[in-house]
Amino acid sequence: MERLDLASRFTLRLQQQKSAVGRQSVGQLLRYGLVGVITNFLGYILYLSITFFGVGPKTTMTVLYFIGTSISFVGNRKWVFSHQGNVFDAGLRYVAAYATGYLLNYSILFVFVDLYGYPHAYVQAVSIAVVAAYLFAVLKFLVFPHVRAHDGIVG
């Protein structure tokens, strides 16, 4: 009987932790979305404005990508993921994550605009969503992992 009670307590505790992790992830996703919507909306308006005046799509995306990346580091680290780890280490991982996100964005523009001839404004709009989904996963699990202090487990 005691084994059953221990198993029941273990199962209940596991369910509670899974529920807490799920709520935490949903909250992070919503905050990440808000930071992303604000920065990407403003960035997209700037992108359309700058390209309207004749600057190339990839050049414009490059400049705006690095400006937006720098601004969003603070919001993502503190507000979205509540990261308490080393700022320098997180910053290096952040740069690596955004560098791969940049390459993904650049590749999408190259393939769909340069090779297939689709309008850059539509391609960039879709690319923003694709890169944002990729970056959320990388930021959550690799750049700003939540480490439980009492057992050192990343979760």
N, C-alpha and C positions, 0 to 999 in steps of 0.2 A: 504494500500500500504506500509505503514511503517513497518507493521508486516512481510510482505513478504521480505522486504529489510533486516530486522533484521535476519530473518530465513536464508536468502541467505548468509549473512555475517557469521553467526554461522556455517553453513554447509561448507563454504569455509575455515574457520579457522580450523575446525575439520579435513578436508581433508589435509590441510597443515601440521598439527601436526602429523597425521597418516603417511604421507609421510616422514617427518623428522625422526620419530621413526623408520620407516622401513629402511631408509638409515643408521641410527645409528646402528641398529641391524646387518645389513649386514656388516658394517665396523668392528664391534666388532667380529662378527663371523670369518671374514677373518683374523684379527689380532690374535684371539684366535687359529685359525687353524695354523697360522704360528708359534706361540709360541709352540703349541702342536706338530706340525710335527718335529720341531727341537729337542725339549726335548725328545719326544717319539722315534724318530729315533735313537738318540744317546743312549737312555735308552734301546731300543730293541737290538741294537748291543752289548751293555754291557751285557744284559740279556743272549743272545746267547753265548757270550764268557765265561761268568761265569759258566753257566750251562754245557758248553762243558767240563769244568775242574772238573765237578762232584758235584758242589753245587746244591742242590735241587731247583726245579722250584719255589716253594712257598717261600722258604727262599730268593732266589735271587730277586723275585718280591717284597718282603717285603722291603728289604734294598733299592733297586732302587726306589721304590715307594716313600719312605720318602725323599730320596735325591732329586728326581725330584719335589716333592711337595714343598719343601723348596725353590728351585730355581725359580719355576714358580710363587710363590706368588707375588714377586715384578713385574714381567712382566705383570701378569694379572691385578694386582691392578692399576698400573700406566699407562701402555701402552694400554691394551685391554679395560678396563672399565672406565678409567680416574676417579677413585674413589677418592673423596675428604673427605670422612667421617673419623671417628676415626679408626686409624690403629689397635689399640688393639682389638676393637670390631670386626672389619673386620677379624683380625687374628684368633679370636676364632671361628667365623662362617666358616672361611676357613678351619680350622683344622677339624671342625665337617663335613663339606662337603667332604673333602678328606678322612676322616675316613669312611664315608658311601661309598665313591667310592672305597676305599680299600676293604671293606667287599664285595662289589659287584664283584670286580676283583678276590678276593680270592675264593668266592663262585663259580664263573664261572670256575676257574681252578679246584677246588675240584670236581664239578659235571662232567665236560667234560673230565678231565684227570684221576682223581682217580676213578670215578664211571663208566664212559663209555669208558675209555681207548684211547681217541683221543690223537694225538701227541701234547705235550705242546707248541711247537713252533707255531703251527697254532692257537691253542686255545688262546694263549696270544696275537697274532696279532689281532684276532677278538675282544678280550676283551678290547684292547686299544681303539678301535673305539667306543665300547658300553659305556665304562666308560667316554670317552671324551664327547660324546653327553649328557650324564647325567650331567656331571660337568658343561658344558657350561650353561645349563638351571639354575642349582643351583647357579652358580657364578653370572650370570646376574641378577637374580631376588631376591636372598636371601643374598648372600655374599657381593656383590658390587652394591647394587641398586642405580640407579641414582635418586637423589632427586632434584626436581626443587626448587630452592631457594625461588622463589616468592610465592609459594603456598603450599610448603611442600608435594606435591604429588610425590609418587614414580612412576617413569615411565621408 
